[in-house]
Amino acid sequence: MKKSAVQTLQLAALLGGIAVVFGALGAHQLKKMVALPDLAIFEKGVQYQFYHVFALGLLAFLQNKLPASSALSWTKWLWVAGIAGFSGSLYLLSVRSLLPFSVAWVGPITPLGGLCFIAGWVMFARSAKTNVSL
């Protein structure tokens, strides 16, 4: 297996494991500690993290099958940035009532993380255009 594909798969596995832990935390612990709207925000972060973990798994498969491309590399890092920015900010915002400090500064990061997700999908489409035959 190509090194880039292995690294992407390892990253997907790590981020997937974190998503499972956060999902369990939300389902079992946070629902006792935060209001329902905040729990829904937390769950949205987990949901989008999982979507992009699965996408990273697909990307690893494609990286192994296709020639190396900067579009595929950009796709990976944009999705990782999206997980950190979008999901990460939602995690912080959803537990703000439990924190001894303000996380108001995180609010503007959420749409930037969403833009990273979108840009990653655009780069993914660009790599498909470049590599039309699998």
Sequence and secondary structure as in RCSB ss.txt:
>XXXX:A:sequence
MKKSAVQTLQLAALLGGIAVVFGALGAHQLKKMVALPDLAIFEKGVQYQFYHVFALGLLAFLQNKLPASSALSWT
KWLWVAGIAGFSGSLYLLSVRSLLPFSVAWVGPITPLGGLCFIAGWVMFARSAKTNVSL
>XXXX:A:secstr
  HHHHHHHHHHHHHHHHHHHHHHHHHHTGGGTS HHHHHHHHHHHHHHHHHHHHHHHHHHHHHHS   HHHHHH
HHHHHHHIIIIIHHHHHHHTGGG SS  GGGTTHHHHHHHHHHHHHHHHHHHHHH    
